[in-house]
Amino acid sequence: MDAVQDIVIVGAGLAGLATALGLHRKGVKSLVLESSSTMRTSGFAFTTWSNAWRALDALGVGDKVRDHHVLLESFSVMSATSGDISAKMGLAGVQGKMGMHEVRCVRRDFLLETLATELPKDTIKYSSKIVSIEEDGNLTLLHLANGSIIRAKVLIGSDGINSVVAKYLSLKKPSSSGRWATRGFAEYPNGHGFKHEFFQINGRGFRCGFIPCSAKNMYWFFTWMPSQHGEEKVDESINMMREFVIKNLTTSKVPQEMIEVIKRSEMSEVVSSPLNYRFPMSVLFGNITERNICVIGDALHPMTPDLGQGACIALEDSIILSRYLSDAVHQGKIEVGLEKFAKSRRWRCASVVATGYIVGSLLESSNLFVSFLRDKVLAGTMARALLKVSDYDCGKI
């Protein structure tokens, strides 16, 4: 049986590593358990909005990440129905209530490696899959697949949408949105030449976006409603999925240079995945913390990607939890610290989950009336919602 660990974080994803780094900055040691044998870098990239940059700055890594990713200057939305630009707004230099907005598309592997290199070398323990959890007085016992047992004074579940820790806390399983997503990443050794713009296409049962990470690479995503496409087994191979995406975009008058991005892209072996979310009422009233245990990131608030906030909200979690938990450790009041964290996050997370679900349903709908409202009436409002939800400051550690 391993020695007692003060704080154990399950999952070496963005939320887990950011929380470990936040605690480290406050002089509190933690152990991160990762089930895989190496660092997980699936997903290619994610849009990093202003709220996430404030969190990264609080961790002391913001500038290291900025130096490798271009600042996005604008956001344009094209109607998949008409081929017209239905909304356009500036991103760079836009003033919000909490300060200037800042949006970049960040490579997931780069950010994970940046966070990991800031941590003490013995912080992350790979090949450490938890198979069961049980109480032992004031401690929590973690039984690992290799037969070992770790005893934790504090347990933080950052183990994703299928969280073992969330299950232990009896949180309801995430619900299906009825939608799926695939993603890709294209490299241009000599430069791609695209504007520093987030370009998105909405409607006809899908949503697609193209975003430059740097001058030499582009990230794209494609989310769709299988019920509106009648397509089956498109995810059986990368080639089938690629052709499915290209087919939908070609018939929607998408610029040819965007089609070329998809043709030359690397795609994940897991070519598509369902978009699930935790019902907002579960976030508001469920057991997201109990005794010396809590959940953060996708273990707490899995959401559809329509506001680009999944990773950003997770980074907010890490700063707020690090602040409350480090103070609680020094004061010997762990439960009080975790309860403060839960109270501060419930409404924020539930509201973003609910808003993202509603926006996504509107963006992808092929219903004629909804399409008219989306393209002619609500396009600008929904675009501005992206800035509004990111106009948040999680504070310092």
C-alpha positions in Angstrom: 0.0 0.0 0.0 1.4 3.4 -1.0 2.0 6.2 1.5 -0.8 8.7 2.2 -1.0 11.5 -0.4 -2.3 14.9 0.6 -4.0 15.7 -2.7 -4.5 13.2 -5.6 -5.8 14.5 -9.0 -7.2 11.9 -11.3 -6.5 12.7 -15.0 -3.6 14.6 -16.6 -5.7 16.6 -19.0 -5.9 20.4 -19.0 -7.9 20.8 -15.8 -5.8 18.3 -13.9 -2.5 19.7 -14.9 -3.6 23.3 -14.5 -4.9 22.5 -11.0 -1.7 20.7 -10.0 0.3 23.8 -11.2 -2.0 26.2 -9.4 -1.5 24.3 -6.2 2.3 24.1 -6.8 2.4 27.9 -7.2 0.8 28.1 -3.8 3.3 25.7 -2.3 0.9 22.7 -2.1 2.1 19.4 -3.5 -0.2 17.1 -5.4 0.0 13.8 -7.3 -1.6 13.4 -10.7 -2.7 9.9 -11.8 -3.0 9.4 -15.5 -4.5 6.1 -16.8 -2.6 6.2 -20.2 1.1 5.4 -20.5 1.9 8.9 -22.0 0.4 12.3 -22.1 -3.0 12.5 -23.8 -3.0 14.9 -26.7 -6.3 14.0 -28.5 -8.4 16.8 -30.0 -5.6 18.7 -31.8 -6.5 22.2 -30.6 -9.2 24.4 -29.0 -10.3 28.0 -29.2 -8.9 29.8 -26.2 -11.1 32.8 -25.2 -10.4 35.7 -22.9 -11.5 33.9 -19.7 -9.0 31.1 -20.4 -6.1 33.6 -21.0 -6.8 35.1 -17.6 -6.5 31.7 -16.1 -3.3 30.9 -18.0 -1.8 34.3 -16.9 -2.8 33.5 -13.3 -0.8 30.2 -13.7 2.2 32.2 -15.1 2.2 30.4 -18.5 0.1 32.8 -20.6 3.0 34.5 -22.5 4.7 31.2 -23.2 1.6 30.0 -25.0 0.8 33.3 -26.8 4.3 33.3 -28.4 3.3 30.2 -30.5 -0.2 31.1 -31.5 -1.6 33.9 -33.6 -4.1 36.4 -32.3 -7.5 36.0 -34.1 -8.7 39.3 -35.5 -12.3 38.5 -36.6 -15.1 36.0 -36.5 -17.2 35.4 -39.7 -20.3 33.2 -40.0 -21.5 31.8 -43.3 -25.0 30.4 -43.9 -24.8 26.8 -45.2 -28.3 27.4 -46.7 -27.6 30.6 -48.7 -23.8 30.8 -48.8 -24.0 34.4 -47.6 -22.1 35.8 -44.7 -24.7 36.1 -42.0 -22.6 37.7 -39.2 -19.1 39.2 -38.8 -17.5 40.8 -35.8 -14.1 41.9 -34.6 -12.2 39.9 -31.9 -8.9 41.7 -31.4 -9.0 45.0 -29.6 -12.6 44.6 -28.4 -13.3 45.9 -24.9 -15.3 43.8 -22.5 -16.4 44.4 -18.9 -13.4 42.5 -17.6 -10.8 43.9 -20.0 -9.8 43.5 -23.7 -10.9 40.4 -25.4 -8.2 37.9 -26.7 -8.9 34.9 -28.8 -6.4 32.4 -30.2 -6.6 28.7 -31.3 -4.1 26.8 -29.1 -2.6 23.4 -29.8 -3.7 21.0 -27.1 -0.4 19.1 -27.0 1.6 22.4 -26.7 -0.4 23.6 -23.8 -0.3 20.3 -22.0 3.5 20.1 -22.4 3.8 23.7 -21.2 1.8 22.9 -18.0 3.7 19.7 -17.4 7.2 21.2 -17.7 6.3 23.7 -15.0 5.5 20.9 -12.5 8.0 19.0 -10.3 9.1 15.9 -12.2 7.5 13.4 -9.8 4.0 15.0 -10.0 2.5 12.9 -12.8 2.2 9.1 -12.5 1.3 7.4 -15.8 -0.3 4.0 -16.3 -2.4 4.6 -13.1 -5.9 3.6 -13.9 -8.4 3.7 -11.1 -10.8 0.7 -10.9 -12.6 1.5 -7.7 -12.9 4.0 -4.9 -13.8 3.5 -1.2 -13.8 5.4 2.0 -11.5 4.6 4.9 -12.2 7.0 7.7 -11.0 10.5 6.7 -9.1 9.0 3.8 -10.2 7.9 0.3 -8.7 4.6 -1.0 -8.0 4.5 -4.7 -7.6 0.9 -6.1 -5.5 0.9 -9.3 -5.6 -1.6 -12.1 -2.0 -2.8 -11.3 -3.2 -3.9 -7.8 -1.7 -1.0 -5.8 -3.7 1.2 -3.5 -3.3 4.9 -3.0 -4.7 6.7 0.1 -5.7 10.3 -0.4 -6.6 13.1 2.0 -8.1 15.0 -0.9 -9.4 13.5 -4.2 -10.0 15.7 -7.3 -11.7 14.0 -10.2 -10.5 15.5 -13.5 -10.9 12.3 -15.4 -13.2 13.4 -18.2 -16.7 12.8 -19.4 -16.7 9.1 -18.2 -15.3 10.1 -14.8 -14.8 7.3 -12.2 -14.9 10.0 -9.5 -18.1 11.5 -10.8 -19.7 8.1 -10.8 -18.5 7.6 -7.2 -20.2 10.9 -6.3 -23.4 9.5 -7.9 -23.6 12.3 -10.5 -25.9 11.3 -13.3 -24.4 10.1 -16.6 -24.0 12.8 -19.3 -26.9 13.0 -21.7 -26.6 12.7 -25.5 -27.2 15.9 -27.5 -28.0 13.8 -30.6 -25.0 15.3 -32.4 -21.5 14.1 -33.3 -18.2 15.8 -34.0 -15.0 15.1 -36.0 -11.8 17.3 -36.1 -8.7 17.7 -38.1 -5.4 19.5 -38.3 -3.5 20.7 -41.4 0.2 21.5 -41.6 1.6 24.1 -44.1 5.4 24.1 -43.9 5.6 27.1 -46.1 2.6 29.0 -44.6 -1.1 28.7 -45.3 -1.8 32.3 -46.1 -5.2 32.4 -44.4 -6.4 35.5 -42.5 -6.3 35.4 -38.7 -10.0 34.7 -38.7 -12.3 32.2 -37.1 -14.5 31.2 -40.1 -17.7 29.2 -39.3 -20.5 27.7 -41.4 -23.9 27.0 -39.9 -27.0 25.2 -40.9 -28.3 22.2 -42.9 -27.8 20.0 -39.9 -24.1 20.8 -39.4 -21.7 23.3 -38.0 -18.1 23.6 -39.3 -15.2 25.9 -38.4 -11.7 26.8 -39.6 -9.2 28.4 -37.3 -5.5 29.2 -37.8 -3.3 28.2 -34.8 -0.2 29.7 -36.3 1.1 30.8 -39.7 1.8 27.2 -40.6 -1.2 25.2 -39.3 -5.0 25.2 -39.4 -7.5 23.5 -37.1 -11.0 22.6 -38.2 -14.1 20.9 -36.7 -17.3 19.5 -38.1 -20.3 18.8 -35.9 -23.5 17.3 -37.3 -26.9 15.7 -36.5 -27.0 12.2 -37.9 -30.8 12.3 -37.7 -30.8 15.0 -40.4 -28.3 13.4 -42.7 -29.3 9.7 -42.7 -25.6 8.8 -42.9 -24.4 5.6 -41.1 -21.0 4.1 -40.7 -19.2 7.3 -41.9 -16.9 7.0 -38.9 -15.6 3.5 -39.9 -12.5 5.0 -41.5 -10.8 8.3 -41.8 -11.3 8.3 -45.6 -15.1 7.8 -45.2 -15.4 10.6 -42.7 -13.3 12.9 -44.7 -15.4 12.4 -47.8 -18.6 12.8 -45.7 -17.4 16.2 -44.5 -16.2 17.3 -47.9 -19.5 16.3 -49.5 -21.5 18.4 -47.0 -19.3 21.4 -47.4 -19.2 21.2 -51.2 -22.9 21.2 -51.5 -23.0 24.3 -49.2 -20.9 26.6 -51.4 -18.0 26.6 -49.0 -14.9 28.3 -50.5 -12.6 25.7 -52.2 -9.6 26.7 -50.1 -11.4 25.5 -47.1 -12.1 22.2 -48.7 -8.4 21.9 -49.4 -7.7 22.3 -45.7 -9.7 19.2 -45.0 -8.2 17.2 -47.9 -4.6 17.7 -46.5 -5.5 17.3 -42.8 -4.4 14.7 -40.3 -7.4 13.2 -38.5 -7.6 11.2 -35.3 -7.9 7.4 -35.4 -11.1 8.0 -33.4 -12.6 9.9 -36.3 -15.8 11.0 -34.6 -17.3 11.1 -31.2 -20.8 11.8 -29.7 -21.4 15.3 -28.2 -22.7 14.7 -24.7 -23.5 17.2 -21.9 -24.4 17.1 -18.2 -28.0 18.2 -17.6 -27.7 21.7 -16.1 -29.9 20.7 -13.1 -27.3 18.0 -12.2 -24.6 20.7 -12.1 -26.8 22.9 -10.0 -28.0 20.4 -7.5 -25.8 17.2 -7.9 -23.0 16.0 -5.6 -20.1 17.7 -7.3 -18.3 17.7 -4.0 -18.6 15.4 -0.9 -16.3 15.2 2.1 -12.8 15.5 0.7 -13.8 14.7 -2.9 -14.7 17.0 -5.9 -14.9 17.0 -9.7 -13.7 19.6 -12.2 -13.5 20.0 -16.0 -15.4 17.5 -18.1 -16.0 15.3 -15.1 -18.1 18.2 -13.7 -19.6 20.0 -16.7 -19.3 18.1 -20.0 -20.8 20.4 -22.7 -21.3 20.7 -26.4 -18.6 22.8 -28.1 -20.8 25.5 -29.6 -19.5 28.3 -27.4 -15.9 27.0 -27.5 -15.9 27.0 -23.7 -15.3 23.4 -22.6 -11.5 23.8 -22.0 -11.8 27.4 -21.0 -14.3 26.7 -18.2 -12.0 23.9 -17.1 -9.1 26.3 -16.8 -11.4 28.6 -14.7 -12.1 25.6 -12.4 -8.4 25.0 -11.9 -7.7 28.6 -10.7 -10.7 28.8 -8.4 -10.1 25.3 -6.9 -6.4 26.0 -6.4 -7.2 29.2 -4.6 -9.8 27.7 -2.3 -8.1 24.4 -1.7 -4.7 25.8 -1.0 -6.2 28.1 1.6 -8.2 25.2 3.1 -5.1 23.0 3.3 -3.2 25.7 5.3 -6.2 26.2 7.6 -7.0 22.5 7.9 -10.6 23.0 6.6 -10.7 20.9 3.4 -14.5 20.4 3.3 -15.1 24.1 3.7 -12.7 24.9 0.8 -14.3 22.4 -1.5 -17.8 23.6 -0.6 -16.7 27.2 -1.5 -15.5 25.9 -4.8 -18.8 24.1 -5.5 -20.9 27.1 -4.6 -18.8 29.4 -6.8 -19.0 27.2 -9.9 -22.5 25.7 -10.0 -24.4 28.6 -11.7 -21.5 29.6 -13.9 -21.0 26.1 -15.3 -24.7 25.2 -15.5 -25.5 28.4 -17.5 -22.7 27.8 -20.0 -23.8 24.2 -20.5 -27.4 25.2 -21.1 -26.5 28.2 -23.4 -24.1 26.0 -25.5 -26.8 23.3 -26.0 -29.4 25.9 -27.1 -27.0 27.7 -29.4 -25.8 24.5 -31.0 -29.3 23.3 -31.7 -30.1 26.6 -33.5 -26.9 26.7 -35.4 -27.2 23.3 -37.0 -31.0 23.2 -37.6 -32.2 22.7 -41.1 -35.7 23.7 -40.3 -36.7 26.5 -42.7 -38.2 28.8 -40.0 -35.3 28.3 -37.6 -32.8 28.8 -40.5 -34.5 32.1 -41.4 -34.3 33.3 -37.8 -30.7 32.2 -37.4 -29.4 33.7 -40.6 -31.5 36.9 -40.8 -32.3 37.8 -37.2 -30.2 36.0 -34.6 -26.8 35.6 -36.3 -25.3 38.6 -34.8 -26.7 37.9 -31.3 -25.4 34.4 -31.3 -22.0 35.6 -32.5 -21.8 38.1 -29.7 -22.7 35.4 -27.2 -19.2 34.0 -27.8 -17.7 37.2 -26.4 -20.2 37.6 -23.7 -19.7 34.2 -22.1 -15.9 34.6 -22.2 -16.1 38.0 -20.5 -15.3 36.5 -17.1 -12.4 36.7 -14.7 -11.6 33.8 -12.5 -9.2 35.9 -10.4 -5.7 35.1 -9.1 -4.5 32.0 -7.5 
